[in-house]
Amino acid sequence: MRTDDRRQPLLFITAGALLAAGCAQENAGRLTAVTSDHGGTTRTAESHGAPSSETLTDGLSNSSVADALAAMDPCEVLSPTELTDLGFDPTTAELDDAGVLYSCRVKSSTDAQMRTWIQFDPEFALDELNFSNYEQSDTEIGGLRTFLLKSTLDERSCQLSMELGHRSSASVSVTWAENTEQACEVAREVAEAVEPKLPREPS
């Protein structure tokens, strides 16, 4: 585990790597990342308010972005119709807010294995994430600075992490696709649907 104060992205840890990662540890006042097979990174535990699926495109301050993101439910940011149109079964949406995780897992309606995760991270910006063991490239989703991440450990996965400000980020990932190309294509479709709903700092 790295000794700096950067966190790993959401996904793609095998069972062996998960055991090597161990438990969350204090590091410079923050929790270092513990990744699991349900696709969540660690984050600061906090209460979450009422879910919101409204489009939030007006620029906000750092603290306002963090507060707005923390109040949103990742399982309700997309409507059942939107999830269905993207090829996912809204009845399978499962929120993981135990401890320091805050993500939503949804199963594909056309592929028995494929999953997508939507994760909100109010407390860590894009540049504070640890991208070791990932092939990283720059892209954009709806004008948001975004990292496209391909795991060197899992060829059936892909992740897009979007910058919402100096303090906050959001990620969409897909696992158990047929291959990396399909995973990245589906992840981009989901991210493009999620992006208009997200708060962000003024450009």
LUMTORNU-494887 format. One record per atom (N, C-alpha, C): residue number from 1; residue in three letters; atom name; x, y, z. Coordinates in Angstrom, 2 decimals, decimal comma, padded with zeros to 5 digits. Atoms other than C-alpha are relative to their C-alpha. Last residue first. Example, Ala and Ser with C-alpha at 12.3 -4.5 7.8 and 13.67 -1.06 7.14 Angstrom:
2
2  SER  N  -000,82  -001,19  -000,06
2  SER  CA  013,67  -001,06  007,14
2  SER  C  -000,77  001,09  000,73
1  ALA  N  000,89  -001,19  000,00
1  ALA  CA  012,30  -004,50  007,80
1  ALA  C  000,90  001,20  000,00
This chain:
203
203  SER  N  -001,16  000,19  000,87
203  SER  CA  -015,33  026,47  -014,91
203  SER  C  000,75  001,30  -000,18
202  PRO  N  000,05  -000,76  001,25
202  PRO  CA  -017,62  026,88  -011,94
202  PRO  C  001,26  -000,17  -000,81
201  GLU  N  -000,46  -001,37  -000,17
201  GLU  CA  -017,34  024,04  -009,43
201  GLU  C  -000,12  000,75  -001,32
200  ARG  N  -001,40  -000,25  000,35
200  ARG  CA  -019,45  020,98  -010,02
200  ARG  C  000,35  001,46  000,26
199  PRO  N  -000,45  -001,37  -000,30
199  PRO  CA  -022,70  019,37  -008,99
199  PRO  C  001,46  000,14  -000,41
198  LEU  N  -001,03  -000,22  -001,02
198  LEU  CA  -023,61  016,13  -010,81
198  LEU  C  000,26  001,49  000,26
197  LYS  N  000,61  -000,05  -001,33
197  LYS  CA  -026,89  015,37  -012,58
197  LYS  C  000,97  000,48  001,08
196  PRO  N  000,82  -001,20  -000,16
196  PRO  CA  -025,59  016,25  -016,04
196  PRO  C  -000,63  000,15  001,38
195  GLU  N  -000,70  -001,29  -000,05
195  GLU  CA  -022,73  013,72  -015,59
195  GLU  C  -000,92  001,22  000,15
194  VAL  N  -000,15  -000,48  -001,37
194  VAL  CA  -024,81  010,62  -014,79
194  VAL  C  000,49  001,45  000,04
193  ALA  N  001,34  -000,17  -000,56
193  ALA  CA  -026,05  009,93  -018,33
193  ALA  C  000,07  000,58  001,41
192  GLU  N  000,63  -001,11  000,71
192  GLU  CA  -022,63  010,56  -019,86
192  GLU  C  -001,42  000,24  000,48
191  ALA  N  -000,58  -001,25  -000,49
191  ALA  CA  -021,08  008,34  -017,18
191  ALA  C  -000,64  001,21  -000,68
190  VAL  N  000,54  -000,26  -001,34
190  VAL  CA  -023,45  005,49  -018,03
190  VAL  C  000,51  001,34  000,53
189  GLU  N  001,44  -000,26  000,15
189  GLU  CA  -022,63  005,66  -021,75
189  GLU  C  -000,64  000,33  001,35
188  ARG  N  000,17  -001,36  000,54
188  ARG  CA  -018,92  006,01  -020,98
188  ARG  C  -001,48  000,33  -000,16
187  ALA  N  -000,31  -000,95  -001,07
187  ALA  CA  -018,97  002,94  -018,74
187  ALA  C  -000,18  001,43  -000,48
186  VAL  N  001,16  -000,04  -000,88
186  VAL  CA  -020,71  000,95  -021,49
186  VAL  C  000,23  001,00  001,12
185  GLU  N  001,12  -000,55  000,75
185  GLU  CA  -018,03  001,79  -024,05
185  GLU  C  -001,22  000,15  000,90
184  CYS  N  -000,20  -001,45  000,11
184  CYS  CA  -015,22  001,25  -021,54
184  CYS  C  -001,15  000,67  -000,75
183  ALA  N  000,12  -000,60  -001,33
183  ALA  CA  -016,51  -002,21  -020,57
183  ALA  C  000,13  001,51  -000,08
182  GLN  N  001,41  -000,06  -000,35
182  GLN  CA  -017,05  -003,16  -024,22
182  GLN  C  -000,19  000,68  001,35
181  GLU  N  000,65  -000,94  000,91
181  GLU  CA  -013,48  -002,22  -025,10
181  GLU  C  -001,49  000,13  000,32
180  THR  N  -000,21  -001,37  -000,44
180  THR  CA  -012,06  -003,91  -022,02
180  THR  C  -000,75  000,99  -000,87
179  ASN  N  -001,38  -000,43  000,13
179  ASN  CA  -013,60  -007,27  -022,88
179  ASN  C  000,11  001,46  000,43
178  GLU  N  -000,67  000,98  000,86
178  GLU  CA  -016,78  -009,31  -022,55
178  GLU  C  001,48  000,32  -000,15
177  ALA  N  000,42  -000,14  001,39
177  ALA  CA  -017,87  -007,21  -019,58
177  ALA  C  000,72  -001,07  -000,83
176  TRP  N  000,52  001,25  000,55
176  TRP  CA  -017,33  -008,49  -016,05
176  TRP  C  -000,65  000,19  -001,37
175  THR  N  -000,79  001,21  -000,16
175  THR  CA  -016,87  -005,00  -014,61
175  THR  C  -000,71  -001,19  -000,65
174  VAL  N  000,68  001,20  000,50
174  VAL  CA  -018,10  -001,50  -015,43
174  VAL  C  000,96  -001,18  000,17
173  SER  N  -000,83  001,12  000,42
173  SER  CA  -017,13  001,70  -013,65
173  SER  C  -000,88  -001,16  -000,45
172  VAL  N  000,87  001,04  000,54
172  VAL  CA  -018,52  005,15  -013,07
172  VAL  C  000,90  -001,11  -000,50
171  SER  N  -000,51  001,02  000,92
171  SER  CA  -016,69  007,61  -010,87
171  SER  C  -001,11  -000,94  -000,44
170  ALA  N  000,99  001,07  000,15
170  ALA  CA  -017,40  010,86  -009,07
170  ALA  C  000,52  -000,96  -001,05
169  SER  N  -000,02  000,72  001,26
169  SER  CA  -015,02  013,50  -007,73
169  SER  C  -001,12  -001,04  -000,01
168  SER  N  000,97  001,08  000,22
168  SER  CA  -014,73  016,10  -005,00
168  SER  C  000,14  -000,63  -001,38
167  ARG  N  000,21  000,83  -001,17
167  ARG  CA  -012,25  018,49  -003,39
167  ARG  C  -000,81  -001,25  -000,28
166  HIS  N  -001,28  000,23  -000,66
166  HIS  CA  -010,66  020,69  -006,05
166  HIS  C  -000,13  -000,99  001,16
165  GLY  N  -000,59  -001,17  -000,64
165  GLY  CA  -013,78  020,38  -008,14
165  GLY  C  001,30  -000,38  000,66
164  LEU  N  001,09  -000,93  -000,29
164  LEU  CA  -016,12  017,93  -009,87
164  LEU  C  000,50  001,27  000,67
163  GLU  N  -000,35  -001,04  -000,96
163  GLU  CA  -013,43  015,85  -011,56
163  GLU  C  -001,17  000,97  000,16
162  MET  N  000,26  -001,39  000,41
162  MET  CA  -014,75  012,74  -013,26
162  MET  C  000,32  000,98  001,11
161  SER  N  000,06  -000,82  -001,21
161  SER  CA  -013,43  009,18  -012,92
161  SER  C  -000,03  001,47  -000,40
160  LEU  N  -000,11  -001,42  000,32
160  LEU  CA  -014,19  006,77  -015,77
160  LEU  C  -000,18  000,79  001,28
159  GLN  N  000,51  -001,02  -000,92
159  GLN  CA  -013,57  003,08  -015,15
159  GLN  C  000,22  001,39  -000,56
158  CYS  N  -000,36  -001,35  000,40
158  CYS  CA  -013,10  -000,05  -017,22
158  CYS  C  -000,64  000,99  000,95
157  SER  N  000,45  -001,10  -000,84
157  SER  CA  -013,19  -003,79  -016,64
157  SER  C  000,44  001,34  -000,57
156  ARG  N  001,44  -000,10  000,25
156  ARG  CA  -012,95  -007,05  -018,55
156  ARG  C  -000,62  001,18  000,74
155  GLU  N  000,23  -000,42  001,38
155  GLU  CA  -009,16  -007,11  -018,94
155  GLU  C  -001,48  000,13  -000,35
154  ASP  N  001,30  000,52  000,42
154  ASP  CA  -008,58  -007,22  -015,19
154  ASP  C  -000,33  000,55  -001,37
153  LEU  N  000,31  001,27  -000,65
153  LEU  CA  -005,16  -006,81  -013,56
153  LEU  C  -001,27  -000,66  -000,53
152  THR  N  -000,97  000,96  000,50
152  THR  CA  -003,64  -004,03  -015,69
152  THR  C  -000,24  -001,39  000,57
151  SER  N  -000,79  000,77  -000,95
151  SER  CA  -006,80  -002,07  -015,05
151  SER  C  001,00  -000,90  -000,71
150  LYS  N  000,06  001,41  000,37
150  LYS  CA  -007,98  000,42  -017,62
150  LYS  C  000,94  -000,76  000,92
149  LEU  N  -000,88  000,91  -000,71
149  LEU  CA  -008,75  003,92  -016,38
149  LEU  C  -000,24  -001,44  -000,43
148  LEU  N  000,40  001,32  000,46
148  LEU  CA  -010,16  006,82  -018,38
148  LEU  C  001,01  -000,99  000,55
147  PHE  N  -001,02  001,02  000,24
147  PHE  CA  -009,56  009,97  -016,36
147  PHE  C  -000,68  -001,28  -000,45
146  THR  N  000,28  001,39  -000,34
146  THR  CA  -012,03  012,84  -016,69
146  THR  C  001,22  -000,86  -000,29
145  ARG  N  -001,28  000,70  000,10
145  ARG  CA  -012,01  016,64  -016,81
145  ARG  C  -000,18  -001,41  000,56
144  LEU  N  -000,73  000,26  -001,24
144  LEU  CA  -015,66  017,58  -017,02
144  LEU  C  001,32  -000,71  -000,30
143  GLY  N  -000,83  -001,13  -000,35
143  GLY  CA  -016,91  019,07  -020,30
143  GLY  C  000,78  -000,17  001,29
142  GLY  N  000,81  -001,20  -000,16
142  GLY  CA  -019,77  016,60  -020,60
142  GLY  C  000,79  001,23  000,40
141  ILE  N  001,41  000,39  -000,01
141  ILE  CA  -017,39  013,70  -020,04
141  ILE  C  -000,80  001,27  000,26
140  GLU  N  001,01  -000,89  -000,57
140  GLU  CA  -013,83  014,49  -021,02
140  GLU  C  -001,36  -000,67  -000,04
139  THR  N  001,14  -000,16  000,89
139  THR  CA  -010,70  012,41  -021,68
139  THR  C  -000,94  001,02  000,64
138  ASP  N  000,88  -001,14  -000,22
138  ASP  CA  -007,25  011,88  -020,25
138  ASP  C  -001,13  000,01  -001,02
137  SER  N  -000,02  -000,97  001,09
137  SER  CA  -005,57  008,48  -020,18
137  SER  C  -001,02  001,09  000,29
136  GLN  N  000,79  -001,22  -000,13
136  GLN  CA  -004,61  006,14  -017,37
136  GLN  C  000,14  000,86  -001,24
135  GLU  N  -000,36  -000,80  001,16
135  GLU  CA  -003,45  002,54  -017,58
135  GLU  C  -000,93  001,20  -000,03
134  TYR  N  001,01  -000,38  000,98
134  TYR  CA  -003,98  001,30  -014,07
134  TYR  C  000,65  000,72  -001,17
133  ASN  N  000,54  001,21  000,64
133  ASN  CA  -001,77  -000,62  -011,64
133  ASN  C  -001,14  000,30  -000,96
132  SER  N  -000,97  001,09  000,20
132  SER  CA  -001,18  002,53  -009,53
132  SER  C  -000,73  -001,22  -000,58
131  PHE  N  000,27  000,77  001,20
131  PHE  CA  -003,90  005,13  -010,06
131  PHE  C  001,10  -001,01  -000,31
130  ASN  N  -001,20  000,77  000,31
130  ASN  CA  -004,01  006,61  -006,56
130  ASN  C  -000,30  -000,93  -001,17
129  LEU  N  000,19  001,45  000,12
129  LEU  CA  -006,71  009,25  -006,23
129  LEU  C  001,30  -000,65  -000,46
128  GLU  N  -000,33  000,62  -001,28
128  GLU  CA  -005,89  012,74  -004,95
128  GLU  C  -000,18  -001,51  -000,03
127  ASP  N  -001,45  000,11  -000,13
127  ASP  CA  -005,71  014,22  -008,45
127  ASP  C  000,43  -000,59  001,33
126  LEU  N  -000,55  000,92  000,97
126  LEU  CA  -009,39  013,48  -009,04
126  LEU  C  001,50  -000,22  000,21
125  ALA  N  000,01  -000,46  001,39
125  ALA  CA  -010,55  015,19  -005,89
125  ALA  C  000,70  -001,01  -000,89
124  PHE  N  -001,25  000,16  000,73
124  PHE  CA  -011,28  013,44  -002,61
124  PHE  C  -000,16  000,42  -001,45
123  GLU  N  -001,17  -000,43  -000,76
123  GLU  CA  -013,86  014,30  000,05
123  GLU  C  001,33  -000,12  -000,74
122  PRO  N  -000,04  -001,44  -000,31
122  PRO  CA  -017,14  014,30  -001,85
122  PRO  C  001,34  000,47  000,55
121  ASP  N  -001,07  -000,20  -000,96
121  ASP  CA  -016,55  010,86  -003,42
121  ASP  C  000,14  001,49  000,30
120  PHE  N  -000,22  -001,41  -000,29
120  PHE  CA  -019,59  009,59  -005,27
120  PHE  C  001,06  000,13  001,08
119  GLN  N  -000,51  -000,38  -001,33
119  GLN  CA  -019,60  006,11  -006,78
119  GLN  C  000,21  001,51  000,09
118  ILE  N  -000,04  -001,46  -000,04
118  ILE  CA  -021,64  004,62  -009,60
118  ILE  C  000,45  000,38  001,40
117  TRP  N  -000,03  -000,67  -001,29
117  TRP  CA  -020,95  000,95  -010,23
117  TRP  C  000,02  001,51  -000,22
116  THR  N  -000,52  -001,36  -000,02
116  THR  CA  -021,89  -001,07  -013,28
116  THR  C  -000,06  000,52  001,42
115  ARG  N  000,49  -000,90  -001,03
115  ARG  CA  -022,19  -004,84  -013,47
115  ARG  C  000,51  001,41  -000,29
114  MET  N  -000,44  -001,40  000,02
114  MET  CA  -021,78  -007,46  -016,18
114  MET  C  -000,69  000,83  001,07
113  GLN  N  -001,14  -000,32  -000,84
113  GLN  CA  -022,25  -011,12  -015,26
113  GLN  C  000,28  001,49  000,13
112  ALA  N  000,16  000,54  -001,35
112  ALA  CA  -025,67  -012,22  -016,51
112  ALA  C  001,12  000,41  000,95
111  ASP  N  -001,18  000,82  -000,22
111  ASP  CA  -025,55  -009,92  -019,53
111  ASP  C  -000,02  -000,46  001,46
110  THR  N  -000,25  000,79  001,20
110  THR  CA  -028,71  -008,33  -020,93
110  THR  C  001,17  -000,96  000,15
109  SER  N  001,23  000,72  000,33
109  SER  CA  -030,32  -006,71  -017,87
109  SER  C  000,19  -000,91  -001,21
108  SER  N  000,45  -000,11  001,39
108  SER  CA  -026,96  -005,69  -016,48
108  SER  C  -001,28  -000,79  -000,20
107  LYS  N  -000,27  001,11  000,91
107  LYS  CA  -026,67  -005,58  -012,72
107  LYS  C  -000,53  000,30  -001,39
106  VAL  N  001,18  000,37  000,77
106  VAL  CA  -026,50  -002,35  -010,71
106  VAL  C  000,38  -001,09  -001,00
105  ARG  N  -000,25  001,06  000,98
105  ARG  CA  -024,05  -001,50  -007,94
105  ARG  C  -001,31  -000,36  -000,68
104  CYS  N  001,18  000,77  000,39
104  CYS  CA  -024,28  001,80  -006,08
104  CYS  C  000,40  -001,00  -001,07
103  SER  N  000,11  000,33  001,41
103  SER  CA  -021,50  003,50  -004,17
103  SER  C  -001,26  -000,81  -000,25
102  TYR  N  001,25  -000,60  000,45
102  TYR  CA  -020,77  005,18  -000,86
102  TYR  C  -000,12  -000,19  -001,50
101  LEU  N  000,34  000,14  001,40
101  LEU  CA  -018,13  003,34  001,15
101  LEU  C  -001,29  000,74  -000,32
100  VAL  N  -000,47  -001,17  000,75
100  VAL  CA  -016,68  004,57  004,46
100  VAL  C  -000,31  -000,11  -001,49
99  GLY  N  -001,30  -000,54  -000,34
99  GLY  CA  -018,55  002,29  006,82
99  GLY  C  000,33  001,21  -000,83
98  ALA  N  -000,52  000,51  -001,27
98  ALA  CA  -021,47  000,72  005,01
98  ALA  C  001,39  000,57  000,25
97  ASP  N  -000,42  -001,15  -000,79
97  ASP  CA  -022,89  002,92  002,29
97  ASP  C  000,49  -000,44  001,37
96  ASP  N  -001,01  000,40  -000,97
96  ASP  CA  -023,23  000,26  -000,40
96  ASP  C  000,48  001,27  000,71
95  LEU  N  -000,84  -001,05  -000,59
95  LEU  CA  -026,46  000,84  -002,28
95  LEU  C  000,98  -000,60  000,99
94  GLU  N  -000,35  000,29  -001,39
94  GLU  CA  -027,83  -002,00  -004,39
94  GLU  C  000,97  001,06  000,51
93  ALA  N  -000,87  -001,04  -000,56
93  ALA  CA  -029,64  -001,49  -007,69
93  ALA  C  000,21  -000,23  001,49
92  THR  N  -001,18  000,62  -000,63
92  THR  CA  -031,08  -004,83  -008,81
92  THR  C  000,92  001,02  000,64
91  THR  N  000,44  000,72  -001,20
91  THR  CA  -034,60  -003,50  -009,52
91  THR  C  001,17  -000,67  000,73
90  PRO  N  000,10  -000,88  -001,17
90  PRO  CA  -033,09  -000,91  -011,86
90  PRO  C  -000,43  -000,72  001,27
89  ASP  N  001,26  000,32  -000,67
89  ASP  CA  -031,99  -003,64  -014,32
89  ASP  C  -000,12  000,85  001,27
88  PHE  N  -000,15  000,49  -001,36
88  PHE  CA  -029,29  -002,27  -016,61
88  PHE  C  -001,36  -000,13  000,67
87  GLY  N  -000,21  001,44  -000,02
87  GLY  CA  -029,20  -001,90  -020,40
87  GLY  C  000,21  -000,59  001,38
86  LEU  N  -001,44  000,26  000,06
86  LEU  CA  -028,70  001,85  -020,64
86  LEU  C  000,32  -001,49  000,05
85  ASP  N  -000,45  -000,39  001,33
85  ASP  CA  -032,39  002,36  -021,49
85  ASP  C  001,50  -000,27  -000,19
84  THR  N  000,51  000,98  000,95
84  THR  CA  -033,29  000,41  -018,35
84  THR  C  000,50  000,29  -001,40
83  LEU  N  -000,78  001,22  -000,18
83  LEU  CA  -031,06  002,61  -016,22
83  LEU  C  -000,42  -001,08  -000,99
82  GLU  N  -001,34  -000,24  000,52
82  GLU  CA  -032,64  005,74  -017,68
82  GLU  C  000,87  -001,25  000,13
81  THR  N  000,07  -000,02  001,46
81  THR  CA  -036,15  004,40  -017,12
81  THR  C  001,38  000,20  -000,62
80  PRO  N  000,16  001,36  000,52
80  PRO  CA  -035,37  003,46  -013,53
80  PRO  C  -000,06  -000,07  -001,52
79  SER  N  001,34  000,53  -000,19
79  SER  CA  -034,13  007,02  -012,97
79  SER  C  -000,06  -001,44  -000,48
78  LEU  N  000,64  000,35  001,26
78  LEU  CA  -030,45  007,80  -012,66
78  LEU  C  -001,36  -000,61  000,29
77  VAL  N  -000,43  -001,08  000,89
77  VAL  CA  -029,10  009,64  -009,60
77  VAL  C  -000,54  -000,23  -001,41
76  GLU  N  001,17  -000,73  000,51
76  GLU  CA  -031,20  007,26  -007,52
76  GLU  C  000,38  001,15  -000,90
75  CYS  N  000,96  000,94  000,58
75  CYS  CA  -028,68  004,55  -006,68
75  CYS  C  -001,22  000,69  -000,58
74  PRO  N  -000,49  000,52  001,28
74  PRO  CA  -025,89  007,09  -006,23
74  PRO  C  -000,93  -001,01  -000,65
73  ASP  N  000,00  001,46  -000,10
73  ASP  CA  -028,00  008,87  -003,58
73  ASP  C  000,49  -000,56  -001,34
72  MET  N  000,59  000,75  001,10
72  MET  CA  -027,17  012,57  -003,40
72  MET  C  000,14  -001,50  000,22
71  ALA  N  001,45  000,12  -000,21
71  ALA  CA  -026,62  014,48  -000,16
71  ALA  C  -000,69  -000,82  -001,08
70  ALA  N  000,24  000,88  -001,14
70  ALA  CA  -022,85  013,87  -000,19
70  ALA  C  -001,49  -000,22  000,24
69  LEU  N  -000,30  001,37  000,41
69  LEU  CA  -022,65  015,36  -003,68
69  LEU  C  -000,29  -000,99  001,12
68  ALA  N  001,03  000,43  000,95
68  ALA  CA  -024,43  018,54  -002,60
68  ALA  C  000,22  -001,44  -000,43
67  ASP  N  001,26  000,19  -000,73
67  ASP  CA  -022,22  018,92  000,48
67  ASP  C  -001,10  -000,52  -000,93
66  ALA  N  -000,13  001,16  -000,88
66  ALA  CA  -019,02  018,36  -001,48
66  ALA  C  -001,30  -000,30  000,73
65  VAL  N  -000,05  001,19  000,85
65  VAL  CA  -020,08  020,76  -004,23
65  VAL  C  000,07  -001,25  000,86
64  SER  N  001,35  000,23  000,49
64  SER  CA  -021,09  023,36  -001,64
64  SER  C  -000,06  -001,22  -000,91
63  SER  N  000,79  000,60  -001,08
63  SER  CA  -017,75  023,03  000,15
63  SER  C  -001,41  -000,30  -000,47
62  ASN  N  -000,53  001,31  -000,39
62  ASN  CA  -015,76  023,61  -003,02
62  ASN  C  -000,88  -000,68  001,02
61  SER  N  -001,26  -000,06  -000,70
61  SER  CA  -018,01  026,43  -004,21
61  SER  C  000,46  -001,39  000,36
60  LEU  N  000,12  -000,18  -001,43
60  LEU  CA  -020,72  025,82  -006,77
60  LEU  C  001,38  000,14  000,61
59  GLY  N  -001,23  000,09  -000,75
59  GLY  CA  -021,04  026,09  -010,55
59  GLY  C  -000,21  000,32  001,47
58  ASP  N  -000,52  -001,30  -000,41
58  ASP  CA  -024,52  025,52  -011,90
58  ASP  C  001,26  -000,19  000,83
57  THR  N  -001,09  -000,43  000,86
57  THR  CA  -024,97  022,15  -013,59
57  THR  C  000,57  001,35  000,39
56  LEU  N  -000,69  -001,02  -000,77
56  LEU  CA  -027,13  020,26  -011,11
56  LEU  C  001,22  000,44  -000,79
55  THR  N  -001,21  -000,44  000,66
55  THR  CA  -029,70  018,22  -013,03
55  THR  C  000,60  001,17  000,77
54  GLU  N  000,12  -001,24  000,75
54  GLU  CA  -032,18  016,79  -010,56
54  GLU  C  001,34  000,33  -000,66
53  SER  N  -000,31  000,32  001,38
53  SER  CA  -031,87  013,15  -009,54
53  SER  C  -000,14  001,23  -000,88
52  SER  N  000,34  -001,01  000,99
52  SER  CA  -031,62  013,84  -005,83
52  SER  C  000,36  -000,50  -001,37
51  PRO  N  -000,54  000,22  001,33
51  PRO  CA  -031,64  011,54  -002,85
51  PRO  C  -000,45  001,09  -000,95
50  ALA  N  000,98  000,52  000,94
50  ALA  CA  -032,44  012,98  000,58
50  ALA  C  000,63  -000,17  -001,36
49  GLY  N  001,35  -000,53  -000,06
49  GLY  CA  -029,51  013,41  002,91
49  GLY  C  -000,89  -000,61  -001,05
48  HIS  N  000,44  -000,40  001,33
48  HIS  CA  -026,40  011,38  003,44
48  HIS  C  -001,46  000,39  000,06
47  SER  N  001,41  000,26  000,26
47  SER  CA  -024,60  011,03  006,75
47  SER  C  -000,37  000,54  -001,36
46  GLU  N  000,82  -001,15  -000,34
46  GLU  CA  -020,83  010,85  006,77
46  GLU  C  -001,45  -000,35  -000,29
45  ALA  N  001,38  000,30  -000,34
45  ALA  CA  -018,05  008,29  006,53
45  ALA  C  -000,74  001,26  000,39
44  THR  N  000,33  -000,42  -001,35
44  THR  CA  -014,90  009,53  004,81
44  THR  C  -001,47  -000,26  000,28
43  ARG  N  000,24  -001,44  -000,06
43  ARG  CA  -014,24  007,49  001,70
43  ARG  C  -000,36  000,34  001,43
42  THR  N  000,33  -000,55  -001,30
42  THR  CA  -012,99  004,02  000,87
42  THR  C  -000,20  001,50  -000,10
41  THR  N  -001,17  -000,48  -000,71
41  THR  CA  -013,16  002,80  -002,68
41  THR  C  -000,42  000,55  001,34
40  GLY  N  000,02  -001,25  -000,74
40  GLY  CA  -016,00  000,66  -003,88
40  GLY  C  001,35  000,37  000,55
39  GLY  N  -000,30  -001,20  000,76
39  GLY  CA  -016,26  -001,90  -006,67
39  GLY  C  -000,03  001,28  000,77
38  HIS  N  001,26  -000,66  000,34
38  HIS  CA  -018,06  -004,86  -005,19
38  HIS  C  000,25  001,40  -000,54
37  ASP  N  000,57  000,49  001,26
37  ASP  CA  -014,91  -006,96  -005,45
37  ASP  C  -001,37  000,58  -000,29
36  SER  N  000,61  001,32  -000,12
36  SER  CA  -013,15  -004,88  -002,84
36  SER  C  -000,69  -000,37  -001,29
35  THR  N  000,87  000,30  001,11
35  THR  CA  -010,76  -001,95  -002,65
35  THR  C  -000,56  -001,40  000,14
34  VAL  N  000,18  001,45  -000,04
34  VAL  CA  -009,30  -000,60  000,59
34  VAL  C  -000,99  -000,33  -001,10
33  ALA  N  001,03  000,74  000,72
33  ALA  CA  -007,97  002,89  000,13
33  ALA  C  000,02  -001,48  000,33
32  THR  N  -000,50  000,48  001,28
32  THR  CA  -006,11  004,88  002,74
32  THR  C  -001,00  -000,97  -000,59
31  LEU  N  -000,03  001,44  000,17
31  LEU  CA  -008,15  006,62  005,38
31  LEU  C  000,59  -000,34  -001,35
30  ARG  N  001,02  000,53  000,89
30  ARG  CA  -007,27  010,22  006,14
30  ARG  C  000,11  -001,51  -000,06
29  GLY  N  001,33  -000,45  -000,36
29  GLY  CA  -005,48  012,08  008,93
29  GLY  C  -001,10  -000,50  -000,90
28  ALA  N  000,08  -001,46  000,07
28  ALA  CA  -002,02  011,76  007,43
28  ALA  C  -001,42  000,49  000,22
27  ASN  N  -001,16  -000,54  000,70
27  ASN  CA  -002,51  008,04  006,93
27  ASN  C  -000,20  001,48  -000,17
26  GLU  N  -000,11  -001,45  -000,06
26  GLU  CA  -004,85  006,02  009,15
26  GLU  C  001,27  000,44  -000,70
25  GLN  N  -000,92  -000,51  -000,99
25  GLN  CA  -005,20  002,45  007,96
25  GLN  C  -000,02  001,52  -000,03
24  ALA  N  -000,25  -001,44  000,12
24  ALA  CA  -007,94  000,58  006,14
24  ALA  C  000,89  000,45  001,14
23  CYS  N  001,01  -000,88  -000,56
23  CYS  CA  -007,54  -003,18  006,36
23  CYS  C  000,36  001,44  -000,22
22  GLY  N  000,21  -000,04  -001,44
22  GLY  CA  -005,51  -005,47  004,16
22  GLY  C  -001,09  000,96  000,40
21  ALA  N  000,32  -001,37  -000,35
21  ALA  CA  -004,44  -004,63  000,61
21  ALA  C  -000,24  000,15  001,49
20  ALA  N  -001,23  -000,75  -000,17
20  ALA  CA  -002,69  -007,96  000,26
20  ALA  C  -000,27  001,42  000,44
19  LEU  N  -000,62  000,44  -001,23
19  LEU  CA  -005,93  -009,80  000,88
19  LEU  C  001,27  000,77  000,27
18  LEU  N  000,80  -000,53  -001,10
18  LEU  CA  -007,59  -007,69  -001,80
18  LEU  C  000,60  -000,42  001,34
17  ALA  N  -000,40  -001,38  -000,21
17  ALA  CA  -004,76  -008,43  -004,20
17  ALA  C  -000,77  000,63  001,15
16  GLY  N  -001,33  -000,05  -000,58
16  GLY  CA  -005,32  -012,13  -003,77
16  GLY  C  000,45  001,41  000,29
15  ALA  N  000,07  000,46  -001,38
15  ALA  CA  -009,07  -011,84  -004,28
15  ALA  C  001,37  000,06  000,66
14  THR  N  000,27  001,42  -000,09
14  THR  CA  -008,56  -009,73  -007,39
14  THR  C  -000,01  -000,42  001,46
13  ILE  N  -000,92  000,67  -000,90
13  ILE  CA  -008,81  -005,96  -007,25
13  ILE  C  -000,39  -001,48  000,06
12  PHE  N  -000,91  000,91  000,66
12  PHE  CA  -010,42  -004,42  -010,32
12  PHE  C  001,03  -000,60  000,93
11  LEU  N  000,27  001,37  000,42
11  LEU  CA  -012,19  -001,41  -009,04
11  LEU  C  001,20  -000,88  -000,19
10  LEU  N  001,04  000,88  -000,52
10  LEU  CA  -012,81  001,89  -007,41
10  LEU  C  000,28  -001,49  -000,11
9  PRO  N  001,33  -000,07  000,60
9  PRO  CA  -009,72  003,99  -007,74
9  PRO  C  -000,86  -001,18  000,38
8  GLN  N  000,16  000,82  001,19
8  GLN  CA  -006,87  003,91  -005,21
8  GLN  C  -001,38  000,21  -000,59
7  ARG  N  000,86  001,17  -000,12
7  ARG  CA  -006,48  006,78  -002,80
7  ARG  C  -000,08  -000,75  -001,31
6  ARG  N  000,79  000,13  001,22
6  ARG  CA  -003,66  009,25  -002,43
6  ARG  C  -000,76  -001,30  000,07
5  ASP  N  001,39  -000,20  -000,37
5  ASP  CA  -002,18  010,37  000,88
5  ASP  C  -000,90  -000,02  -001,22
4  ASP  N  000,47  -001,38  000,12
4  ASP  CA  001,30  008,93  000,44
4  ASP  C  -001,50  000,04  000,26
3  THR  N  -000,11  -000,73  -001,26
3  THR  CA  002,52  005,65  001,92
3  THR  C  -000,43  001,44  -000,12
2  ARG  N  -000,81  -001,20  000,09
2  ARG  CA  001,33  003,44  -000,88
2  ARG  C  000,00  000,74  001,33
1  MET  N  000,84  -001,19  000,00
1  MET  CA  000,00  000,00  000,00
1  MET  C  000,88  001,25  000,00
